[in-house]
């Protein structure tokens, strides 16, 4: 009986655990727990990305309670992070931007430059909206 009580207690304590800094971020793509896009080579769950998510400045800069993480050298992947839930939402395009426009009070961002995903490469000015764990293209002015 004591063994059964100990197991139940252990299971209950594990279920009520709060996120810690050591926990890995959950990665959601199109609302599903996945690590990469179809035909994509980037593993958004790998150790390098997990360390990057954990070391990101958690100062909210996007969509009222999230952080938009962008490559400082203007080339790479954008990721939206919810620091409270420890969920990362990778943007499906590899970007090479000249200008990136976003706001703490909005769920939209715009890219001036190049975007590419499997067999889809464009240059121009693009705006996207982050809604319900997805990115939707809302404006497109290609060159």
Secondary structure, 3 states (H helix, E strand, C coil): CHHHHHHHHHHHHHHCCCCCCCCCCEEEECCEECCCCCCCCCCCCCHHHHHHHHHCCCCCCECCCEEEECCCCCEEEEEEEECCCCEEEEEEEEEEEEEEEECCCCCEEEEEEEEEECCEEEEEEEEEEEECCEEEEEEEEEC
